[in-house]
Amino acid sequence: MALTQLTKEEILERAKVWTKAPYSKECIDEISGLIAAGDDKELAERFSLDLDFGTGGMRGLIRFGTNGMNVYTVAKATQGLANYVLNQKGVEMPPKAAIAFDSRNFSRDFAKEAATVLATNGIKTYLFDDIRPTPELSFTVRELGCITGIVITASHNPKEYNGYKVYWNDGSQVITPHDKGIITEVKKIAAIEDVKKGSYDELIKDGMIEIIGSAIDKRFMEEVDKVLINKDLPKTSDIKIVYTPLHGTGAKLIPAALKEIGYKNVYLVEPQMIPDGNFSTVASPNPEEPVALEMGTKILKEQKADILIATDPDADRTGIVIRDKAGNTQIVTGNQIGAILEYYILSARKAAGKMPPNPAVVKTVVTTNLQDEIAKSFGATPFNVLTGFKFIAQKIRNFEADKNYNYVFGCEESYGYLPGTYARDKDSIASALLLSECAAYLKSKGLVFADYLEEIFQRYGYYYDKTKSITIKGLAGMAKIAEIMKYFRDNPLSQVGGIDVAKRIDFQNDTVYDCKDNVYALPPSNVIQYQLADGSKVTMRPSGTEPKIKIYFSTKGKTMAEAQAIAEKCQDTILPVIDKLIGE
């Protein structure tokens, strides 16, 4: 439960609870020190709020206190999750859960704490022996017949953060009604004394906690292998691949997979192969940030390699840097990576006679429309869903239940891709292998990725994408963001950037379907989208995790310069209005 406007005395009383058993000596000493020093600002940071458990879990700064990621907030959240699981009807007894963790500081500790609480509550828990990618946890939930799963990760956030993501029995992050049900149970856990927690070692001996590892790796990689298409290419290709896991979990699987598949020239960014929760070689372990890719790009140039592949700490996001024929390097955007993967997968499947009947491509509403055009050109139906990969996973579940479409590829602009149904979250392992396969294919034709992008643009039009994030901090900021969204709802635009609005969609109040055939209606969401007459679009939405409003400009032109110019004009329509509203 989030608390606001607490007095200094109320904050102090909340802090004092953490200065006695059952809290650890380290915790007691640290909080007692803050109290003794009269550090009211730091005490307010840590105790004026409870760390919010949202629809996907929680994420926060690693620190002692109610508003921090620590073993106590993890224990309380897990007790709430356990209570929700045990309240489910028709569940096989004992219920089963799986837990994975990444390379962040304290991830292993938090994973062991969660496993201990679940097992104490009578939930058989499978805990990985070491760091593992998030998509492998998604696979494991289904593979082992678990009702729930947990990944301890803060994805690509800076080193000061950690997080806790919850999955349900289909391997997807939880959605309605389970997300709201879990949140309700978590909020009921008022004190650490409400947590049931036995001995980790005894639970291991009793078999309620089972350590898993290489056997699951093998099964996961067997399923990943099934999405590869031209499997003979790597054995004869001389392409050069540079890979970095940015100190994260991708190191566990990707280098070995590249070698086993047959690639002979793989260069690892060795300093970044080391699991390191401090991410000591990068400012932020984000594969979409140029500074995070500098070390790998240097090797790319030195080795005259074809591609640099980078994955984030929990190995669900994938970034790449490519070289053109002149040797110039180019960082590829998330939308462009998605277009490359989709175009390659669909064209290679078609050529190999491996396209399923009624193929479907699923993307988020803020992802480029180029994805829709590529899908349609290969006879696939494009589906558009709300932001968040869990909604792409929901489509897979819909298709499997209704047997009306066959999922082929899913994509979100924030560097997340899934080329199969073995997992229900974005997967950088399969993405890395398919991008390598695509590079080998292009090399066999005397082409490079820059040629491939140009081929795509010439066939479908030049698409340019830019996201503007505006942070407005504090409670007043959240109110201002709500005011901005209300303004655009109440004052619909007829033109954006001088281009007529063909259709305005209010995802909160309109009934919106996920494809032209009106197959599935989307749940309401605080999103407004302007679809323009020239095929461009502008989408506005508040961030679900930060005090930000995001505006996505996705424009189309006859050349890239024209598409960029249209995006600038669209910004000139939208951003001054927002600036004025913020200033009022």
C-alpha positions in Angstrom: 0.0 0.0 0.0 1.4 3.4 -1.0 1.3 5.9 1.8 1.4 9.7 1.4 1.7 12.8 3.6 3.0 10.9 6.6 4.2 13.1 9.4 7.9 13.0 10.6 6.7 11.1 13.7 4.8 8.5 11.7 7.8 7.9 9.5 10.0 7.5 12.5 7.7 4.9 14.0 7.7 2.9 10.8 11.5 3.1 10.8 11.8 1.9 14.4 10.0 -1.4 13.5 13.1 -2.2 11.4 15.5 -1.8 14.4 14.6 -5.0 16.2 14.2 -8.7 15.6 13.5 -10.4 13.3 15.4 -7.9 11.1 19.1 -8.7 10.6 21.9 -7.0 12.5 23.0 -5.3 9.4 19.5 -3.8 8.8 19.1 -2.9 12.5 22.5 -1.1 12.6 21.9 0.8 9.3 18.4 2.0 10.2 19.4 2.8 13.8 22.2 4.8 12.4 19.9 6.9 10.3 17.6 7.5 13.3 20.5 8.5 15.5 21.9 10.9 12.9 18.5 12.5 12.5 18.6 11.9 8.7 14.9 12.8 8.2 15.3 13.0 4.4 16.7 9.5 4.0 14.2 8.1 6.5 11.4 9.6 4.5 12.8 8.2 1.3 12.8 4.7 2.8 9.7 4.7 5.0 7.1 7.2 3.8 6.0 4.7 1.1 5.7 0.9 0.7 7.5 -0.3 -2.5 4.7 -0.5 -4.9 3.7 -4.0 -6.1 2.1 -3.3 -9.5 0.6 -5.4 -12.2 3.8 -7.2 -13.1 5.6 -7.2 -9.8 7.9 -4.6 -8.2 11.1 -2.7 -8.9 13.1 -0.3 -6.7 16.4 0.8 -5.2 18.3 -1.9 -3.3 18.1 -0.7 0.3 16.6 -1.5 3.7 13.2 0.0 4.3 9.6 -0.4 3.2 10.3 1.5 0.0 13.3 -0.6 -1.1 14.2 -3.9 -2.7 15.4 -6.1 0.2 14.8 -9.6 1.6 12.0 -8.4 3.7 9.9 -6.7 1.0 10.6 -9.8 -1.2 9.4 -12.1 1.6 6.2 -10.1 2.1 5.5 -10.0 -1.6 6.1 -13.7 -1.9 3.8 -14.5 1.0 1.0 -12.6 -0.8 1.8 -14.5 -3.9 1.7 -17.8 -2.0 -1.7 -16.9 -0.5 -3.1 -16.2 -3.9 -1.8 -19.4 -5.3 -3.2 -21.5 -2.4 -6.6 -19.8 -2.9 -6.9 -21.0 -6.5 -9.4 -23.8 -7.1 -8.6 -27.0 -9.0 -4.8 -26.7 -8.5 -2.7 -29.8 -8.5 -1.3 -30.4 -5.0 1.2 -29.4 -4.1 1.3 -26.4 -6.4 4.6 -25.8 -8.2 6.6 -22.7 -8.8 9.9 -21.8 -10.6 12.4 -19.1 -9.8 15.2 -17.6 -11.8 17.5 -14.7 -11.1 19.9 -12.5 -13.0 23.4 -11.1 -12.2 22.3 -8.1 -10.2 23.5 -7.4 -6.7 21.5 -9.5 -4.2 19.5 -11.3 -6.9 20.6 -14.7 -5.6 19.7 -13.8 -2.1 16.2 -12.5 -3.1 15.6 -15.7 -5.1 16.5 -17.9 -2.2 14.2 -15.9 0.1 11.3 -16.2 -2.3 11.9 -19.9 -2.7 12.0 -20.4 1.1 8.7 -18.6 1.6 6.9 -20.4 -1.2 8.2 -23.8 -0.1 7.3 -23.1 3.6 3.8 -22.4 2.4 3.6 -25.9 0.8 4.4 -24.8 -2.8 7.0 -27.1 -4.5 9.7 -24.7 -5.8 12.2 -25.2 -8.5 15.2 -22.8 -8.1 17.9 -22.3 -10.7 21.4 -23.1 -9.6 22.8 -19.9 -11.1 21.8 -16.9 -13.2 19.5 -17.6 -16.1 17.7 -15.6 -18.8 14.1 -14.4 -18.2 12.8 -16.3 -21.3 14.2 -19.5 -19.9 12.1 -19.0 -16.7 9.0 -18.4 -18.9 9.7 -21.7 -20.7 10.4 -23.5 -17.4 7.0 -22.6 -15.9 5.2 -24.5 -18.6 7.8 -27.2 -19.0 7.6 -28.2 -15.3 3.8 -27.6 -15.0 4.1 -24.7 -12.5 1.2 -22.5 -11.5 3.5 -19.5 -11.1 7.1 -18.2 -11.6 9.3 -15.4 -10.4 12.3 -13.7 -12.0 14.5 -11.5 -9.8 15.7 -8.8 -12.2 15.4 -5.1 -12.8 16.0 -5.7 -16.6 18.2 -2.9 -18.0 17.9 -0.5 -15.1 21.1 1.0 -13.5 23.0 -1.1 -10.9 21.3 0.5 -7.9 18.0 -1.3 -8.8 16.6 -4.8 -8.5 13.1 -6.1 -9.1 10.6 -9.0 -8.9 8.5 -10.2 -11.9 5.7 -12.6 -11.5 4.6 -15.1 -14.1 1.5 -17.4 -14.4 1.0 -20.9 -15.6 1.2 -20.1 -19.3 4.7 -18.7 -18.9 3.5 -15.1 -19.4 3.8 -12.2 -16.9 0.5 -12.1 -15.0 -2.5 -10.2 -16.5 -6.1 -9.7 -15.3 -7.5 -11.2 -13.2 -4.4 -12.7 -11.6 -2.4 -9.5 -11.4 -5.1 -7.7 -9.4 -5.7 -10.7 -7.2 -2.0 -11.0 -6.4 -1.8 -7.3 -5.6 -4.7 -7.6 -3.2 -3.1 -10.5 -1.3 0.3 -8.7 -1.2 -1.3 -5.6 0.4 -2.8 -7.8 3.1 0.7 -8.7 4.4 1.2 -5.8 6.8 4.2 -7.0 8.8 7.2 -9.3 8.4 5.6 -11.5 11.2 2.9 -12.4 8.7 5.4 -14.2 6.5 5.8 -18.0 6.9 9.4 -18.9 6.5 11.2 -22.1 7.4 14.8 -23.2 7.0 16.1 -23.1 3.4 18.5 -26.0 4.0 15.7 -28.2 5.6 13.4 -27.4 2.7 16.1 -28.5 0.3 16.5 -31.8 2.2 12.7 -32.3 2.3 12.5 -31.8 -1.5 10.2 -28.8 -1.3 13.0 -26.8 -2.9 14.6 -28.5 -5.9 17.7 -27.0 -7.6 17.5 -27.1 -11.4 20.0 -26.3 -14.1 21.6 -27.9 -17.1 18.7 -30.3 -17.9 16.3 -27.4 -18.3 19.0 -25.5 -20.3 19.1 -28.4 -22.7 15.3 -28.6 -23.1 15.0 -24.8 -23.6 17.7 -24.8 -26.3 16.1 -27.7 -28.0 12.9 -25.6 -28.4 14.9 -22.5 -29.4 16.6 -24.6 -32.1 13.2 -25.3 -33.7 12.7 -21.6 -34.7 15.9 -21.5 -36.7 15.2 -21.9 -40.4 18.4 -22.2 -42.5 20.3 -24.4 -40.2 23.1 -25.3 -42.7 24.2 -21.7 -43.3 26.3 -21.3 -40.1 28.4 -24.4 -41.0 29.7 -22.8 -44.3 29.5 -19.1 -43.4 32.6 -17.1 -42.6 30.6 -14.2 -40.9 32.1 -12.6 -37.9 29.9 -12.1 -34.8 30.8 -10.0 -31.8 28.7 -10.7 -28.7 28.3 -9.0 -25.3 25.9 -9.9 -22.5 26.6 -6.6 -20.7 27.6 -8.6 -17.6 24.3 -10.5 -17.6 22.7 -13.8 -18.1 23.0 -14.1 -21.9 26.5 -15.4 -21.3 25.1 -18.6 -19.9 23.6 -19.8 -23.2 24.4 -17.6 -26.3 28.2 -18.2 -26.8 27.8 -21.9 -26.4 24.8 -22.0 -28.8 26.6 -20.0 -31.5 29.6 -22.4 -31.3 27.3 -25.5 -31.4 25.4 -24.2 -34.3 28.6 -23.9 -36.3 29.7 -20.3 -36.3 33.5 -20.2 -36.4 34.3 -16.5 -35.9 32.7 -15.4 -32.6 34.4 -12.7 -30.7 33.3 -12.2 -27.1 33.6 -8.9 -25.3 35.5 -10.6 -22.5 35.4 -7.9 -19.8 31.6 -7.9 -20.1 31.3 -11.7 -20.0 31.8 -11.6 -16.3 28.5 -11.6 -14.3 28.7 -8.3 -12.4 25.9 -6.6 -10.5 27.9 -3.3 -10.6 28.0 -3.4 -14.4 31.5 -2.0 -14.0 32.3 -1.4 -17.7 29.1 0.4 -18.6 27.2 3.4 -17.2 23.9 1.5 -17.7 23.5 -2.1 -19.0 21.0 -1.1 -21.7 21.5 -2.5 -25.2 19.7 0.4 -26.7 22.2 3.0 -25.2 25.2 3.8 -27.5 27.6 4.1 -24.5 26.8 0.6 -23.4 27.8 -0.7 -26.9 31.1 1.2 -27.2 33.4 -1.7 -26.0 31.7 -4.1 -28.4 31.7 -1.6 -31.3 35.5 -1.2 -30.9 35.9 -5.0 -31.4 33.4 -4.9 -34.3 35.6 -2.4 -36.1 38.9 -4.0 -35.2 37.8 -7.5 -36.4 35.9 -6.1 -39.4 33.0 -8.1 -38.1 29.5 -8.2 -39.6 27.4 -7.7 -36.4 27.6 -6.8 -32.7 24.9 -8.4 -30.7 24.2 -7.1 -27.2 21.7 -8.5 -24.6 20.6 -6.9 -21.4 21.1 -8.4 -17.9 18.2 -10.7 -17.9 18.6 -11.5 -21.6 15.1 -10.6 -22.8 16.1 -7.5 -24.9 18.4 -7.5 -27.9 20.4 -4.6 -29.5 22.7 -4.7 -32.5 25.4 -2.7 -34.2 26.1 -3.4 -37.9 28.8 -2.4 -40.5 28.1 -1.3 -44.0 30.3 -2.2 -46.9 32.4 0.9 -46.4 33.1 -0.2 -42.8 30.9 2.4 -41.2 29.0 1.3 -38.1 25.4 1.9 -37.4 23.3 1.3 -34.3 20.0 -0.3 -35.3 16.8 0.9 -33.6 14.4 -1.5 -31.9 11.8 -1.0 -34.6 14.4 -1.7 -37.3 15.6 -4.9 -35.6 12.0 -6.0 -35.4 11.6 -5.3 -39.1 14.8 -7.2 -40.0 13.7 -10.2 -38.0 10.1 -10.3 -39.2 11.2 -9.8 -42.9 13.8 -12.6 -42.6 11.6 -15.0 -40.7 8.6 -14.6 -43.1 10.6 -14.7 -46.3 12.8 -17.6 -45.2 9.8 -19.6 -44.0 8.0 -18.9 -47.3 11.1 -20.0 -49.3 11.5 -23.1 -47.2 7.8 -24.0 -47.3 7.6 -23.7 -43.6 4.9 -21.0 -43.3 1.9 -22.3 -41.2 -1.7 -21.7 -42.3 -3.2 -18.5 -41.1 0.1 -17.0 -39.8 -0.1 -14.1 -37.4 2.4 -11.4 -36.4 1.7 -9.6 -33.1 3.1 -6.2 -32.1 2.3 -3.4 -29.7 0.3 -0.3 -30.8 3.4 1.9 -30.4 5.6 -0.3 -32.6 6.1 0.9 -36.2 3.4 0.2 -38.8 6.2 -1.1 -41.0 5.6 -4.4 -39.1 2.0 -4.5 -40.3 3.0 -3.9 -43.9 5.6 -6.7 -43.9 3.2 -9.1 -42.3 0.4 -8.4 -44.9 2.8 -8.8 -47.8 3.5 -12.4 -46.8 -0.2 -13.2 -46.2 0.1 -12.9 -42.4 -2.4 -11.1 -40.3 -1.0 -8.3 -38.1 -2.4 -7.9 -34.6 -1.9 -4.8 -32.5 -1.9 -5.0 -28.7 -1.3 -2.8 -25.7 2.2 -2.0 -24.6 3.8 -4.9 -22.7 4.9 -8.3 -23.9 2.4 -10.0 -21.7 -0.3 -8.8 -24.1 1.6 -10.5 -27.0 1.7 -13.6 -24.9 -2.1 -13.3 -24.4 -2.6 -13.5 -28.1 -0.6 -16.7 -28.3 -3.0 -18.1 -25.7 -6.0 -16.8 -27.6 -4.8 -18.5 -30.9 -4.1 -21.8 -29.2 -7.5 -21.8 -27.5 -9.5 -20.8 -30.6 -7.3 -22.5 -33.2 -7.9 -19.6 -35.6 -4.3 -18.3 -36.2 -0.8 -19.6 -35.9 1.7 -17.2 -34.1 4.9 -16.7 -36.1 6.5 -13.6 -34.6 6.0 -11.0 -31.9 7.7 -7.6 -31.4 7.8 -4.5 -29.3 9.7 -1.4 -30.2 11.7 -1.5 -26.9 14.0 -4.2 -28.3 11.9 -7.2 -27.5 11.2 -10.1 -29.9 9.8 -13.6 -29.7 10.0 -15.9 -32.8 8.1 -18.9 -31.4 5.7 -20.1 -28.7 8.1 -22.1 -26.6 8.3 -19.1 -24.3 5.8 -16.3 -23.5 8.1 -13.4 -23.0 10.6 -11.7 -25.3 13.8 -13.8 -25.9 17.2 -12.5 -26.8 18.6 -16.0 -27.1 16.5 -16.9 -30.1 16.7 -13.4 -31.4 20.5 -13.5 -31.3 20.6 -16.8 -33.2 18.2 -15.6 -35.8 20.0 -12.4 -36.4 23.2 -14.4 -36.8 21.5 -16.7 -39.3 20.2 -13.6 -41.2 23.7 -12.2 -41.3 25.0 -15.5 -42.7 22.2 -15.5 -45.3 23.0 -12.0 -46.4 26.8 -12.8 -46.6 26.0 -15.7 -48.9 24.3 -13.2 -51.2 27.1 -10.7 -51.0 24.9 -8.4 -48.9 25.0 -6.7 -45.5 22.3 -5.6 -43.0 22.4 -2.0 -44.4 21.4 -3.5 -47.8 18.7 -5.5 -46.2 17.2 -2.4 -44.4 17.3 -0.5 -47.7 15.5 -3.4 -49.5 12.8 -3.3 -46.8 12.4 0.5 -47.0 12.3 0.5 -50.8 9.6 -2.1 -50.7 7.4 -0.7 -48.0 8.3 2.9 -47.6 10.7 4.7 -45.3 9.6 4.6 -41.7 11.2 6.7 -39.0 10.5 6.4 -35.2 11.2 8.7 -32.3 10.1 8.6 -28.7 9.9 11.6 -26.5 9.7 11.0 -22.8 8.8 13.9 -20.5 9.3 13.4 -16.8 7.1 15.3 -14.4 8.1 14.3 -10.8 6.0 14.1 -7.7 2.3 13.8 -6.9 1.8 17.1 -8.7 3.5 15.6 -11.7 1.1 12.6 -11.9 -1.8 15.1 -11.7 -0.2 17.1 -14.5 0.2 14.0 -16.7 -3.5 13.2 -16.1 -4.4 16.8 -17.1 -2.4 16.5 -20.3 -4.2 13.3 -21.3 -7.5 14.8 -20.5 -6.7 17.9 -22.6 -6.0 15.8 -25.7 -9.2 13.7 -25.1 -11.3 16.8 -24.8 -9.7 18.7 -27.7 -9.2 16.2 -30.6 -6.8 17.3 -33.3 -7.8 17.4 -36.9 -4.2 17.7 -38.2 -0.8 16.7 -36.8 2.2 18.2 -38.5 0.0 19.6 -41.2 -1.3 16.1 -42.1 -4.9 15.2 -41.8 -5.9 12.9 -38.9 -7.5 9.9 -40.6 -8.6 8.3 -37.3 -8.2 9.2 -33.6 -8.3 6.2 -31.2 -8.9 6.7 -27.5 -7.9 3.3 -26.0 -9.5 4.2 -22.7 -13.0 5.0 -24.0 -13.3 3.5 -27.5 -13.8 -0.2 -28.2 -10.6 -1.1 -30.0 -9.9 -4.4 -31.7 -6.5 -6.0 -32.2 -6.8 -6.5 -36.0 -8.9 -5.4 -39.0 -11.0 -8.5 -38.7 -12.3 -7.4 -35.2 -11.1 -10.7 -33.6 -10.4 -9.6 -30.0 -11.2 -6.4 -28.2 -8.4 -4.8 -26.2 -8.8 -3.9 -22.5 -9.2 -0.2 -21.8 -5.9 1.7 -21.4 -4.8 5.3 -21.0 -3.6 5.7 -24.5 -4.5 8.1 -27.3 -3.3 7.5 -30.9 -3.6 9.7 -34.0 -3.5 7.7 -37.3 -2.6 10.1 -40.1 -3.6 10.1 -43.7 -0.1 9.4 -45.0 0.4 6.2 -42.9 2.2 7.9 -40.0 0.9 7.8 -36.4 1.5 9.6 -33.1 0.7 7.8 -29.8 0.6 9.2 -26.3 0.6 7.3 -23.0 1.7 7.7 -19.4 4.5 5.4 -18.4 3.3 2.5 -16.2 6.4 2.5 -14.0 7.7 6.1 -13.9 6.4 9.7 -13.6 6.6 10.2 -17.4 4.4 10.8 -20.4 5.6 9.2 -23.6 4.9 10.4 -27.1 5.8 8.0 -29.9 6.2 9.6 -33.4 6.2 6.9 -36.1 6.3 8.5 -39.6 6.4 7.4 -43.2 8.0 9.1 -46.2 9.3 8.5 -49.7 12.8 8.9 -48.3 14.2 8.7 -44.7 14.9 12.4 -44.8 11.2 13.0 -45.6 10.0 10.7 -42.8 12.3 12.5 -40.3 11.0 15.9 -41.5 7.4 14.7 -41.0 8.3 13.6 -37.4 9.8 17.0 -36.7 6.6 18.7 -37.8 4.5 16.3 -35.7 6.6 17.2 -32.7 6.0 20.9 -33.4 2.3 20.2 -33.2 2.2 18.1 -30.0 5.2 19.2 -27.8 4.4 23.0 -27.5 0.9 22.1 -26.2 2.4 19.8 -23.6 5.0 22.4 -22.6 2.3 25.0 -22.1 0.1 22.6 -20.0 3.1 21.8 -17.8 3.8 25.5 -17.3 0.3 26.4 -16.3 
